[in-house]
Amino acid sequence: MKPSILVLGSVWSDDVREQVAQAFDCHFMKAIPQAGDAAFDAIAGSIRGVLTTGTVGVTPALVAQLPRLEIVTVHGVGVDAVPLSLLAEKGIHVTNTPDVLTDDVADFAVLLLLSTVRRLPVLDRYVRAGDWLAKAPLGHVQARALKGKVAGIVGFGRIGQAVAARLQGFGLQIRYYQRSPGPAPAQRSASLLALAQESDMLVLCMPGGADTQGMIDRAIIEALGPEGTLINIARGTVVDEAALLAALQDGRLGAAGLDVFEHEPQVPQALLALDNVVLTPHVGSFTVEARRAMGALAVANLVAHFNGEPLPTPVD
């Protein structure tokens, strides 16, 4: 008999659906009524694994309703939406899908930075609205160059280092900050505030969770300055969104490129109205290749667990 797993979220590709269906008895949460209803109760006692995404995660309340749960597999890198301590106490394994999305996320960070500093959405609207044909002035578009600037990277893990390697090719100097010692100590700033003061552009690549919540506050944003640019491909919770919005509105921060938000998928209406902001819907790893590799690795973790084999990518 195939092990029963619960699949959370609603963005699964056909590839992932086919892979899990071959190996497991799958129950997609989206197709099941609210937990506590008869349909859920009928399958809860048989669930041995959960497949979820980094943003959906799994709640303690759901864990409590799955008495036979053995493993939670995250389709993504971030595990801030997973109660790691609780699962560890219960002996429940947790895995994620690192590495396979590093390059595509790093590419996207550079794309978002370029689009923001060169004001790509504004220029696109300028052409579509007929303003170019009408010879309307472009003086209000304050595009910036990259060469010779300093890019500060917050979080210098796999993705942060991949972003740095790409940005160096554009002639940017690299600085970084993370709480623990990292590679290239000469490039590490003494503090997050120092990094913001030393940088023209700040790229956020740190993990989410309680340890980094609100880390980018008003002081950091103001240290980046009126000509500075903030790029967030990490988690919306790492930024004080109200402070960011206020700084963008009154010119204390030059521009921002945001792929993540505090209360996704809700985006403050005031942000939508700003021309010095580029907004995307949490799609840093949204390529066919990355999603296929992430799906394959997530399934590989589940298969390894139920076969009694070492997990390919356990979360410590």
Backbone bond lengths (Angstrom), bond angles and torsions (degrees), N, CA, C in turn:
res aa  C-N    CA-C-N  psi(-1)  N-CA   C-N-CA  omega(-1)  CA-C   N-CA-C  phi
1 M - - - 1.472 - - 1.534 109.83 -
2 K 1.314 115.83 135.86 1.458 120.06 179.19 1.531 110.76 -70.17
3 P 1.349 117.98 141.57 1.473 119.93 174.21 1.526 110.26 -62.68
4 S 1.314 116.59 144.17 1.464 121.46 178.56 1.517 109.71 -90.22
5 I 1.327 116.54 131.89 1.460 121.41 176.19 1.520 109.83 -128.48
6 L 1.328 114.24 153.14 1.464 122.02 176.70 1.519 107.68 -106.38
7 V 1.314 117.21 129.69 1.466 122.34 -178.13 1.520 108.20 -109.47
8 L 1.324 116.06 120.02 1.459 122.00 -178.85 1.523 110.27 -101.89
9 G 1.330 116.94 156.45 1.460 120.84 -179.86 1.517 111.24 90.97
10 S 1.328 115.17 174.75 1.465 118.76 -173.16 1.523 113.53 -138.09
11 V 1.333 118.01 17.63 1.465 119.88 -175.02 1.525 111.77 -113.98
12 W 1.324 116.81 28.73 1.453 119.84 -175.11 1.523 111.78 -77.77
13 S 1.329 115.00 134.07 1.461 120.04 178.49 1.522 110.11 -76.28
14 D 1.312 115.48 165.57 1.461 119.82 177.00 1.524 110.57 -61.96
15 D 1.339 116.90 -35.31 1.467 120.51 179.04 1.521 111.50 -58.88
16 V 1.337 116.15 -48.19 1.456 120.33 -178.46 1.525 110.01 -65.55
17 R 1.318 116.74 -44.42 1.459 120.34 179.58 1.537 111.26 -57.93
18 E 1.316 116.01 -41.86 1.467 119.64 -179.67 1.524 111.14 -67.07
19 Q 1.328 116.42 -41.76 1.466 120.33 -178.14 1.534 111.75 -64.58
20 V 1.330 116.30 -45.67 1.467 117.56 -177.93 1.528 111.00 -72.34
21 A 1.326 116.50 -32.15 1.465 119.30 179.91 1.527 111.88 -66.69
22 Q 1.336 116.91 -30.99 1.455 120.67 179.54 1.530 111.87 -69.72
23 A 1.349 115.64 -35.16 1.468 119.39 -172.42 1.522 113.89 -101.16
24 F 1.349 117.32 -19.76 1.465 119.58 -170.90 1.524 112.22 -137.27
25 D 1.300 113.46 160.08 1.462 121.26 168.83 1.524 105.86 -87.06
26 C 1.324 116.67 102.68 1.477 122.28 -168.77 1.519 112.23 -96.41
27 H 1.321 115.00 137.70 1.452 122.50 173.51 1.524 107.43 -124.54
28 F 1.317 116.20 112.85 1.455 120.32 -179.16 1.524 109.19 -86.70
29 M 1.323 115.45 119.62 1.466 120.96 -173.97 1.523 111.98 -57.89
30 K 1.334 115.91 -33.05 1.467 119.12 -178.52 1.529 111.42 -61.92
31 A 1.325 116.28 -27.26 1.465 120.06 -177.79 1.521 112.74 -92.14
32 I 1.342 116.00 0.00 1.464 120.64 -177.89 1.525 108.97 -107.73
33 P 1.314 118.74 138.95 1.477 119.27 175.65 1.517 111.85 -59.09
34 Q 1.316 117.09 172.89 1.454 122.86 -178.79 1.527 111.60 -52.00
35 A 1.339 114.87 143.72 1.456 119.74 176.60 1.524 110.07 -54.20
36 G 1.306 115.53 138.73 1.460 120.18 -176.22 1.512 111.67 104.47
37 D 1.353 116.38 -20.48 1.451 119.58 176.05 1.529 109.31 -77.79
38 A 1.286 115.99 164.74 1.459 121.45 -175.50 1.527 112.13 -60.17
39 A 1.332 117.50 -39.07 1.459 120.99 -178.14 1.524 111.17 -63.07
40 F 1.327 116.30 -39.56 1.467 119.54 178.93 1.521 110.25 -72.91
41 D 1.334 116.60 -45.80 1.461 120.79 -178.31 1.527 111.58 -58.71
42 A 1.320 116.28 -30.62 1.456 120.53 -177.46 1.520 112.60 -68.39
43 I 1.336 117.46 -25.76 1.467 119.67 -177.37 1.531 112.39 -111.07
44 A 1.345 118.37 -14.55 1.466 121.51 -173.17 1.528 112.21 -58.09
45 G 1.309 117.70 -39.69 1.449 121.09 -176.60 1.514 114.38 -70.77
46 S 1.325 116.99 -13.80 1.467 120.42 -178.77 1.534 112.71 -99.87
47 I 1.330 117.64 -9.91 1.466 121.19 -174.00 1.529 110.81 -72.70
48 R 1.333 115.58 123.04 1.465 120.97 179.86 1.525 112.52 -111.51
49 G 1.321 117.08 -14.60 1.461 120.53 179.69 1.505 111.33 -144.21
50 V 1.330 116.63 153.17 1.459 122.40 175.02 1.522 108.29 -125.21
51 L 1.306 116.02 129.67 1.462 122.87 172.07 1.522 106.87 -108.24
52 T 1.319 116.87 122.93 1.459 120.88 -175.34 1.525 110.40 -141.77
53 T 1.306 116.95 179.43 1.461 121.87 177.47 1.518 109.71 -108.55
54 G 1.334 115.49 168.27 1.447 119.51 -179.64 1.510 113.33 -65.46
55 T 1.310 117.77 -31.11 1.465 120.27 -179.17 1.524 112.23 -85.65
56 V 1.317 118.05 -34.08 1.465 121.17 179.18 1.528 110.38 -76.69
57 G 1.328 116.67 -46.15 1.459 120.61 -179.82 1.517 112.12 61.19
58 V 1.325 115.41 -147.64 1.467 121.94 177.01 1.523 107.21 -151.56
59 T 1.317 116.85 138.42 1.459 120.33 -176.66 1.522 111.42 -92.10
60 P 1.336 117.45 154.58 1.464 120.36 174.66 1.529 111.96 -57.43
61 A 1.339 116.16 -36.25 1.464 119.47 -179.75 1.526 111.31 -63.26
62 L 1.329 116.64 -40.21 1.464 119.57 178.64 1.524 110.33 -68.68
63 V 1.316 116.96 -41.24 1.465 120.77 178.12 1.530 110.27 -56.44
64 A 1.334 115.97 -41.40 1.465 120.77 -178.92 1.522 111.95 -64.03
65 Q 1.335 117.57 -23.85 1.461 121.32 -178.41 1.521 113.29 -90.37
66 L 1.344 116.58 0.14 1.464 120.73 -177.56 1.535 109.12 -119.62
67 P 1.319 117.77 82.70 1.470 121.43 -171.13 1.527 114.76 -65.74
68 R 1.328 117.50 -20.66 1.470 120.25 -178.30 1.530 112.83 -104.52
69 L 1.320 116.85 14.03 1.463 120.69 -175.88 1.528 111.08 -64.39
70 E 1.338 115.94 130.30 1.466 121.99 -178.28 1.524 112.91 -117.48
71 I 1.330 117.76 -27.87 1.454 120.11 -173.89 1.523 110.75 -151.56
72 V 1.336 115.77 140.87 1.465 122.85 171.88 1.525 106.78 -118.18
73 T 1.303 116.78 119.90 1.458 122.53 -179.50 1.523 109.38 -109.70
74 V 1.329 115.40 122.57 1.465 121.76 -177.95 1.528 109.48 -99.14
75 H 1.299 115.15 124.25 1.468 123.24 176.03 1.527 106.52 -85.64
76 G 1.344 116.28 83.56 1.450 122.71 -174.51 1.515 109.24 150.15
77 V 1.330 116.14 178.89 1.466 120.61 -179.30 1.524 111.22 -93.36
78 G 1.337 117.03 -45.18 1.457 120.92 -174.29 1.517 112.51 -67.70
79 V 1.329 115.57 135.58 1.468 120.74 177.97 1.530 110.79 -123.84
80 D 1.332 116.88 23.21 1.467 120.12 -178.02 1.529 111.90 -70.74
81 A 1.328 117.76 -17.06 1.467 120.56 177.83 1.528 111.71 -95.04
82 V 1.318 116.10 13.15 1.465 121.66 179.87 1.528 108.64 -116.41
83 P 1.332 118.68 128.98 1.476 121.21 -179.30 1.528 110.65 -77.26
84 L 1.319 116.52 81.68 1.458 121.55 -171.61 1.527 112.91 -59.75
85 S 1.325 116.87 -43.11 1.470 119.42 -178.19 1.515 111.34 -63.04
86 L 1.330 115.87 -43.43 1.467 120.39 179.51 1.524 110.65 -61.44
87 L 1.318 116.01 -45.81 1.460 119.78 -178.12 1.531 110.64 -66.27
88 A 1.331 116.48 -38.22 1.469 119.62 177.95 1.526 110.85 -62.79
89 E 1.324 116.10 -40.97 1.471 120.28 178.66 1.521 111.79 -60.66
90 K 1.332 115.22 -34.38 1.462 120.14 -178.43 1.535 112.78 -88.66
91 G 1.324 116.08 -0.89 1.460 119.22 -178.85 1.511 113.89 73.28
92 I 1.323 116.61 23.33 1.469 121.61 -179.37 1.529 108.97 -92.44
93 H 1.303 116.28 126.90 1.465 121.66 -178.81 1.534 110.70 -73.53
94 V 1.341 115.41 151.21 1.470 121.68 175.01 1.528 107.74 -131.61
95 T 1.313 116.02 134.03 1.465 120.98 175.23 1.528 108.75 -130.07
96 N 1.332 116.35 160.60 1.461 121.64 172.76 1.525 108.91 -138.92
97 T 1.330 117.32 -169.29 1.468 120.11 -175.53 1.525 110.71 -127.50
98 P 1.333 118.21 69.16 1.463 120.31 179.32 1.523 111.57 -75.30
99 D 1.325 115.68 172.99 1.471 124.16 173.49 1.525 114.15 71.87
100 V 1.345 117.92 -50.13 1.463 119.38 -172.28 1.529 112.29 -66.71
101 L 1.341 117.77 -17.24 1.467 119.60 179.42 1.523 112.89 -110.53
102 T 1.329 117.64 0.35 1.462 121.24 -173.53 1.523 112.41 -56.30
103 D 1.327 116.66 -50.70 1.467 119.59 -175.21 1.516 112.19 -65.07
104 D 1.326 116.94 -42.23 1.462 118.96 -178.17 1.527 111.61 -69.21
105 V 1.328 117.82 -36.55 1.463 120.05 176.62 1.525 110.36 -67.56
106 A 1.332 116.79 -41.38 1.464 119.86 178.11 1.527 111.12 -63.53
107 D 1.340 116.64 -41.58 1.471 120.01 175.93 1.524 110.50 -58.33
108 F 1.327 115.22 -42.80 1.461 118.98 -177.67 1.525 111.33 -66.74
109 A 1.324 117.11 -37.37 1.468 119.90 177.65 1.514 110.73 -59.51
110 V 1.329 116.25 -41.98 1.467 120.43 178.64 1.529 110.60 -67.63
111 L 1.321 116.28 -41.88 1.467 120.54 176.45 1.525 110.75 -58.13
112 L 1.325 116.48 -45.84 1.460 120.67 -178.72 1.527 110.99 -65.14
113 L 1.323 116.22 -40.01 1.464 119.76 177.57 1.523 111.23 -63.84
114 L 1.324 117.17 -47.89 1.461 120.66 178.94 1.528 111.89 -60.82
115 S 1.328 116.10 -44.26 1.464 120.17 179.99 1.516 111.64 -62.35
116 T 1.337 115.82 -33.59 1.460 120.08 -177.68 1.520 111.66 -77.34
117 V 1.321 117.29 -48.88 1.462 119.03 -175.85 1.523 112.09 -72.01
118 R 1.335 117.46 -28.69 1.470 120.47 178.85 1.524 112.14 -94.93
119 R 1.350 116.82 1.58 1.472 123.48 175.21 1.532 112.13 58.74
120 L 1.306 116.35 44.38 1.461 121.14 -174.90 1.531 113.83 -58.51
121 P 1.342 120.45 -46.70 1.470 118.87 -179.93 1.537 112.96 -60.79
122 V 1.336 116.10 -37.25 1.469 119.43 179.24 1.523 109.89 -64.74
123 L 1.327 116.72 -41.72 1.460 120.27 -179.93 1.525 111.53 -68.16
124 D 1.327 116.68 -36.06 1.456 120.71 176.38 1.529 110.40 -62.34
125 R 1.332 116.13 -45.32 1.467 119.63 178.85 1.526 111.22 -65.34
126 Y 1.312 117.49 -34.80 1.469 122.92 179.11 1.536 110.55 -58.64
127 V 1.335 115.77 -43.78 1.462 120.02 179.70 1.526 110.77 -72.01
128 R 1.342 116.85 -46.47 1.462 120.85 -176.75 1.522 112.35 -63.52
129 A 1.330 116.46 -32.52 1.461 119.84 -178.14 1.527 113.09 -80.74
130 G 1.328 117.84 -3.76 1.456 121.14 -179.34 1.517 113.98 83.76
131 D 1.345 117.14 8.99 1.466 119.49 -178.40 1.521 112.64 -68.65
132 W 1.340 116.98 -31.70 1.470 119.61 177.23 1.522 109.67 -65.63
133 L 1.321 116.49 -46.20 1.459 121.16 178.66 1.518 110.98 -60.82
134 A 1.333 115.81 -35.93 1.463 120.42 -179.78 1.528 113.22 -82.09
135 K 1.341 115.57 0.51 1.468 121.43 179.93 1.529 112.33 60.07
136 A 1.331 115.55 35.90 1.464 119.67 176.43 1.522 109.52 -68.29
137 P 1.313 117.98 144.65 1.467 120.70 -178.26 1.535 111.91 -66.27
138 L 1.334 115.33 148.92 1.461 121.72 178.64 1.528 111.32 -110.39
139 G 1.292 116.90 14.84 1.453 120.44 -175.25 1.510 114.83 -61.33
140 H 1.330 116.98 -24.24 1.464 120.00 -177.97 1.520 112.54 -77.88
141 V 1.325 117.41 -10.51 1.460 121.19 -178.48 1.526 108.79 -88.52
142 Q 1.312 116.64 105.27 1.459 122.22 -176.48 1.524 110.81 -94.15
143 A 1.339 116.45 74.22 1.462 120.89 178.72 1.527 109.94 -75.04
144 R 1.325 116.11 149.06 1.460 122.43 -177.65 1.526 110.68 -123.23
145 A 1.339 115.67 149.56 1.458 121.91 174.94 1.529 109.59 -86.20
146 L 1.332 116.08 161.77 1.454 121.43 177.82 1.527 112.82 -100.30
147 K 1.302 117.27 -39.49 1.459 121.34 -171.62 1.527 111.47 -58.03
148 G 1.321 115.13 131.97 1.451 120.80 178.04 1.514 114.87 85.79
149 K 1.341 116.76 -6.77 1.464 120.71 178.85 1.531 109.92 -84.42
150 V 1.317 114.90 171.48 1.461 121.34 178.28 1.525 108.90 -112.28
151 A 1.325 115.84 124.82 1.462 121.45 175.02 1.522 108.55 -102.94
152 G 1.316 115.95 120.56 1.450 121.44 176.43 1.516 109.54 -97.89
153 I 1.307 117.21 128.49 1.459 121.39 -177.73 1.520 108.94 -112.83
154 V 1.316 116.24 124.01 1.456 121.92 179.10 1.524 108.07 -98.34
155 G 1.326 115.98 111.59 1.460 121.43 -173.79 1.510 109.37 96.81
156 F 1.332 116.96 102.66 1.469 120.30 -172.40 1.527 111.04 -112.47
157 G 1.330 114.76 47.78 1.454 120.84 173.87 1.515 110.67 -85.17
158 R 1.338 115.16 -152.01 1.471 119.45 -176.87 1.526 111.64 -55.97
159 I 1.336 116.26 -50.55 1.466 119.89 -175.95 1.529 110.43 -69.70
160 G 1.330 117.43 -43.91 1.459 120.31 179.80 1.514 111.92 -58.38
161 Q 1.327 117.37 -42.47 1.458 120.66 179.57 1.526 111.40 -68.78
162 A 1.332 116.94 -35.95 1.468 120.26 177.56 1.526 110.82 -66.83
163 V 1.332 116.95 -38.41 1.466 120.75 175.60 1.517 109.72 -62.80
164 A 1.333 117.04 -45.06 1.463 121.68 -179.21 1.521 111.19 -59.10
165 A 1.334 117.07 -44.50 1.465 120.53 -179.21 1.524 111.35 -60.13
166 R 1.323 116.43 -38.47 1.458 119.98 179.78 1.522 111.69 -71.26
167 L 1.321 116.08 -42.39 1.466 119.40 -176.53 1.519 112.07 -68.84
168 Q 1.312 116.96 -29.40 1.462 118.87 176.74 1.526 110.92 -61.24
169 G 1.331 116.00 -31.36 1.459 120.08 177.55 1.511 113.66 -66.51
170 F 1.331 117.51 -18.26 1.461 122.15 176.55 1.524 111.79 -93.67
171 G 1.332 117.12 6.83 1.455 120.32 178.38 1.506 114.63 84.58
172 L 1.323 117.11 17.37 1.461 121.02 178.77 1.528 110.51 -88.23
173 Q 1.317 115.50 143.39 1.456 120.52 169.61 1.536 108.00 -83.39
174 I 1.310 116.70 145.52 1.458 120.80 -175.45 1.526 111.04 -112.57
175 R 1.320 115.15 130.01 1.454 123.63 168.34 1.533 106.38 -125.72
176 Y 1.319 117.10 158.35 1.457 118.17 176.55 1.519 110.19 -150.87
177 Y 1.330 114.09 163.86 1.464 119.87 172.49 1.522 108.88 -145.25
178 Q 1.328 114.63 136.32 1.454 122.78 166.18 1.519 106.04 -149.98
179 R 1.320 115.68 157.85 1.460 119.03 -173.33 1.515 112.65 -66.74
180 S 1.314 117.59 -36.77 1.458 120.49 178.98 1.523 109.95 -90.13
181 P 1.326 117.79 154.07 1.472 119.88 176.20 1.524 110.01 -58.53
182 G 1.312 116.00 146.30 1.450 120.09 -179.72 1.505 110.50 -136.03
183 P 1.332 116.91 -173.10 1.466 120.15 178.28 1.522 110.90 -69.54
184 A 1.326 116.29 170.03 1.462 122.43 177.82 1.530 111.35 48.14
185 P 1.360 117.35 63.16 1.468 119.63 -175.78 1.528 114.12 -58.63
186 A 1.329 117.49 -26.16 1.460 120.18 179.86 1.526 111.99 -67.02
187 Q 1.343 116.48 -21.53 1.465 120.44 -179.35 1.525 112.25 -93.30
188 R 1.314 117.59 -5.63 1.457 121.58 -176.24 1.517 110.62 -84.35
189 S 1.326 116.32 126.30 1.464 121.71 177.64 1.523 109.94 -77.28
190 A 1.321 115.49 157.10 1.459 120.86 -175.84 1.521 112.54 -68.55
191 S 1.321 117.03 -26.22 1.460 121.74 -178.87 1.515 108.94 -157.91
192 L 1.312 115.82 168.83 1.460 120.47 176.39 1.521 110.45 -63.88
193 L 1.325 116.69 -41.08 1.465 120.42 178.41 1.520 110.70 -62.08
194 A 1.323 116.54 -42.90 1.464 119.92 178.44 1.524 111.09 -61.73
195 L 1.345 116.17 -40.43 1.467 119.90 178.66 1.525 110.48 -60.12
196 A 1.334 116.74 -45.24 1.466 120.18 179.98 1.527 110.98 -62.09
197 Q 1.329 117.13 -39.76 1.456 121.30 179.96 1.523 112.02 -67.70
198 E 1.323 116.56 -31.11 1.461 121.64 -176.69 1.526 113.08 -87.06
199 S 1.332 118.02 -10.44 1.465 121.94 -169.88 1.519 112.77 -108.94
200 D 1.334 114.49 150.68 1.467 121.50 169.95 1.522 110.52 -92.51
201 M 1.324 115.44 -29.19 1.459 122.19 -179.67 1.520 108.06 -135.27
202 L 1.308 116.31 137.47 1.456 121.75 179.76 1.525 108.04 -118.58
203 V 1.340 116.38 122.08 1.462 121.47 -178.52 1.530 107.77 -112.02
204 L 1.313 116.53 120.49 1.467 121.98 -174.94 1.525 110.03 -92.88
205 C 1.340 115.96 116.59 1.461 122.20 -178.34 1.527 111.90 -128.11
206 M 1.336 117.01 12.63 1.474 118.66 -176.85 1.523 111.20 -80.46
207 P 1.324 117.10 163.55 1.465 119.60 176.96 1.522 111.26 -71.64
208 G 1.336 116.47 160.93 1.453 120.68 173.91 1.514 110.25 -85.83
209 G 1.327 115.49 -170.20 1.457 120.09 178.99 1.508 112.98 112.52
210 A 1.321 115.17 178.97 1.464 120.89 -175.08 1.520 112.41 -61.79
211 D 1.333 118.06 -33.97 1.461 120.87 -176.13 1.522 113.05 -68.35
212 T 1.317 117.54 -24.75 1.469 120.21 -177.12 1.527 113.07 -115.42
213 Q 1.315 118.18 4.48 1.470 120.74 -177.37 1.531 110.74 -61.87
214 G 1.330 116.11 127.93 1.457 121.50 178.89 1.511 114.66 65.83
215 M 1.311 117.62 18.16 1.465 122.38 -177.43 1.533 112.00 -60.52
216 I 1.316 116.23 -37.20 1.465 120.97 177.74 1.523 106.79 -92.22
217 D 1.318 114.97 91.51 1.464 121.20 -175.21 1.528 110.98 -103.67
218 R 1.298 115.87 -170.76 1.466 120.29 -176.19 1.526 111.92 -58.69
219 A 1.326 117.21 -40.90 1.464 120.47 -178.41 1.532 111.08 -62.92
220 I 1.321 117.22 -41.73 1.463 120.72 179.57 1.524 110.27 -67.45
221 I 1.314 116.32 -43.94 1.468 121.07 -179.40 1.523 110.47 -61.99
222 E 1.325 117.36 -44.24 1.463 120.38 -179.62 1.522 111.57 -69.42
223 A 1.327 117.45 -30.87 1.466 119.97 177.15 1.525 110.74 -67.11
224 L 1.330 117.25 -32.01 1.464 121.19 176.76 1.521 110.43 -65.68
225 G 1.330 116.79 -39.50 1.460 121.14 166.62 1.514 117.16 94.15
226 P 1.326 116.06 171.83 1.470 122.26 -174.54 1.519 115.00 -67.54
227 E 1.315 118.09 -14.85 1.461 120.65 174.90 1.522 111.43 -107.67
228 G 1.324 116.06 5.68 1.456 120.62 -177.46 1.518 113.00 -85.38
229 T 1.324 114.41 161.01 1.461 122.43 179.84 1.523 109.63 -128.93
230 L 1.318 116.48 132.83 1.459 122.35 177.80 1.519 109.31 -111.00
231 I 1.335 116.71 128.70 1.459 122.67 177.90 1.515 107.75 -119.40
232 N 1.337 117.39 125.64 1.461 120.44 -179.24 1.525 110.80 -121.86
233 I 1.348 114.92 109.06 1.469 121.06 172.59 1.523 109.39 -115.27
234 A 1.340 117.45 12.97 1.463 122.53 -175.36 1.524 110.27 -88.78
235 R 1.314 116.01 -97.13 1.460 123.79 175.10 1.520 107.40 -141.59
236 G 1.340 116.53 146.74 1.454 120.22 179.26 1.512 112.89 -61.15
237 T 1.325 116.73 -28.65 1.461 121.00 -176.12 1.518 113.49 -70.57
238 V 1.321 118.55 -14.81 1.468 119.01 -178.54 1.524 111.60 -76.95
239 V 1.321 117.51 -11.30 1.470 122.43 -177.76 1.521 110.15 -114.00
240 D 1.322 115.86 138.22 1.468 121.02 168.74 1.524 105.99 -74.02
241 E 1.328 115.75 97.23 1.468 120.61 -171.46 1.527 112.34 -63.82
242 A 1.328 117.77 -36.13 1.466 120.44 178.90 1.523 110.37 -65.68
243 A 1.333 117.12 -41.39 1.462 120.73 178.97 1.524 110.66 -66.96
244 L 1.328 116.63 -38.40 1.462 121.03 178.10 1.520 110.84 -63.13
245 L 1.325 116.55 -47.06 1.451 120.84 -179.37 1.525 111.23 -60.86
246 A 1.320 117.19 -45.03 1.465 121.20 -179.79 1.526 111.04 -61.82
247 A 1.324 116.98 -41.52 1.466 120.82 -178.87 1.524 111.45 -67.39
248 L 1.322 117.10 -37.24 1.466 120.73 177.50 1.525 111.25 -68.54
249 Q 1.319 116.18 -37.50 1.458 120.46 -178.41 1.518 112.86 -69.02
250 D 1.329 116.91 -40.19 1.468 118.45 -175.00 1.526 113.96 -102.11
251 G 1.346 117.08 9.17 1.455 119.96 172.06 1.517 116.06 85.86
252 R 1.331 117.99 8.47 1.471 118.74 176.32 1.524 111.41 -77.24
253 L 1.330 117.52 -14.34 1.459 123.25 171.23 1.512 107.62 -130.92
254 G 1.345 115.66 137.72 1.454 119.23 -174.52 1.517 114.88 -71.93
255 A 1.331 116.54 -48.14 1.470 119.47 -174.65 1.521 109.72 -162.31
256 A 1.330 114.78 164.85 1.465 120.13 177.37 1.519 109.95 -147.92
257 G 1.330 115.46 143.78 1.454 122.99 171.91 1.517 107.30 -118.92
258 L 1.331 116.89 117.75 1.464 121.26 -170.60 1.522 111.36 -123.79
259 D 1.330 115.24 119.51 1.466 120.30 174.76 1.522 110.90 -101.89
260 V 1.330 116.56 -9.82 1.465 121.72 -176.20 1.528 109.13 -136.82
261 F 1.339 115.23 154.15 1.459 120.41 -173.30 1.523 109.93 -141.28
262 E 1.309 115.32 161.83 1.458 120.48 -173.92 1.522 112.52 -65.08
263 H 1.350 116.51 -40.47 1.465 120.21 -177.15 1.531 109.58 -126.51
264 E 1.323 115.52 63.62 1.470 119.40 -178.25 1.532 111.13 -62.18
265 P 1.351 117.46 142.55 1.460 127.51 3.64 1.536 114.16 -91.11
266 Q 1.316 116.51 16.43 1.466 119.40 178.12 1.531 109.95 -77.28
267 V 1.322 115.05 131.99 1.467 122.05 177.63 1.520 107.31 -122.97
268 P 1.332 118.18 129.54 1.462 119.76 -179.29 1.525 112.33 -53.00
269 Q 1.317 116.20 133.07 1.452 120.92 -178.52 1.520 111.80 -56.74
270 A 1.322 116.11 -35.58 1.467 120.02 -179.09 1.527 111.76 -64.26
271 L 1.332 117.41 -32.10 1.469 119.92 176.55 1.521 111.00 -66.72
272 L 1.321 115.74 -38.58 1.464 120.62 -178.65 1.520 111.97 -62.53
273 A 1.318 116.43 -24.75 1.464 120.98 -175.81 1.520 113.36 -85.12
274 L 1.331 118.25 -7.93 1.461 121.07 -173.21 1.524 112.14 -91.19
275 D 1.328 116.82 137.75 1.455 121.75 177.19 1.525 112.45 -85.39
276 N 1.320 117.78 -15.05 1.471 120.07 -178.39 1.531 111.91 -95.74
277 V 1.329 115.62 25.56 1.460 121.55 -179.90 1.527 109.23 -134.05
278 V 1.336 115.74 137.63 1.462 121.99 171.86 1.527 106.92 -112.15
279 L 1.322 116.25 128.38 1.462 121.66 -174.42 1.521 110.62 -120.93
280 T 1.337 116.50 130.82 1.459 121.13 176.11 1.536 109.05 -134.21
281 P 1.338 117.85 156.21 1.476 121.28 -169.33 1.528 115.57 -91.57
282 H 1.333 117.57 58.35 1.470 123.24 176.65 1.530 109.86 53.95
283 V 1.319 115.55 64.44 1.463 120.27 -174.16 1.529 112.40 -127.81
284 G 1.329 117.49 29.01 1.454 119.86 -177.91 1.515 114.18 -56.21
285 S 1.316 117.83 -35.87 1.470 121.50 -179.38 1.523 112.05 -104.62
286 F 1.310 116.50 18.81 1.458 120.45 -171.66 1.530 111.61 -85.78
287 T 1.335 114.78 70.93 1.462 121.25 169.19 1.528 107.15 -126.12
288 V 1.301 116.03 156.89 1.460 120.52 179.09 1.521 109.67 -59.15
289 E 1.355 115.47 -42.98 1.454 119.79 -175.59 1.530 112.13 -67.09
290 A 1.333 116.63 -45.63 1.472 119.92 -178.77 1.516 111.20 -65.75
291 R 1.333 117.40 -44.91 1.461 119.83 -178.96 1.536 111.34 -64.78
292 R 1.317 116.19 -35.76 1.468 118.99 178.13 1.533 110.01 -66.13
293 A 1.330 116.48 -44.16 1.467 120.53 -179.87 1.524 111.17 -67.58
294 M 1.330 117.56 -38.92 1.459 120.85 177.70 1.527 110.64 -63.14
295 G 1.325 115.85 -43.74 1.457 119.67 179.12 1.521 112.04 -62.02
296 A 1.334 115.65 -43.65 1.459 119.93 -179.74 1.528 111.13 -63.44
297 L 1.326 117.46 -40.46 1.463 120.82 -179.78 1.528 111.02 -70.14
298 A 1.332 117.15 -39.26 1.466 119.69 177.32 1.523 110.69 -61.31
299 V 1.319 116.40 -45.14 1.464 120.10 179.01 1.525 110.38 -65.57
300 A 1.339 117.34 -38.79 1.461 121.23 179.21 1.527 111.24 -60.59
301 N 1.334 116.78 -37.97 1.463 120.20 176.98 1.522 111.10 -64.02
302 L 1.312 116.73 -44.11 1.465 120.50 179.28 1.524 111.38 -64.30
303 V 1.331 116.30 -45.56 1.458 120.52 -179.47 1.523 110.68 -62.53
304 A 1.331 116.80 -43.63 1.462 120.17 179.83 1.524 111.05 -60.54
305 H 1.327 115.77 -42.91 1.469 118.74 -179.46 1.523 111.46 -60.66
306 F 1.299 116.97 -49.48 1.464 119.95 -175.29 1.523 113.01 -75.48
307 N 1.346 116.34 -12.55 1.460 120.59 173.29 1.528 111.92 -94.38
308 G 1.336 116.30 1.00 1.457 119.99 -179.47 1.512 113.77 72.71
309 E 1.343 116.51 25.42 1.469 121.49 -178.82 1.527 110.44 -103.71
310 P 1.349 118.40 162.45 1.469 120.84 177.29 1.537 111.21 -59.81
311 L 1.308 116.01 140.78 1.469 120.04 179.61 1.529 109.40 -73.91
312 P 1.340 117.99 133.49 1.470 120.35 -179.93 1.527 113.37 -61.23
313 T 1.328 117.28 -43.17 1.466 119.42 -176.00 1.527 111.12 -139.65
314 P 1.318 116.93 72.44 1.481 119.15 177.96 1.511 111.05 -72.36
315 V 1.328 116.19 151.55 1.466 121.83 172.53 1.518 107.80 -92.41
316 D 1.325 116.21 123.57 1.466 119.88 -178.37 1.509 111.13 -69.50
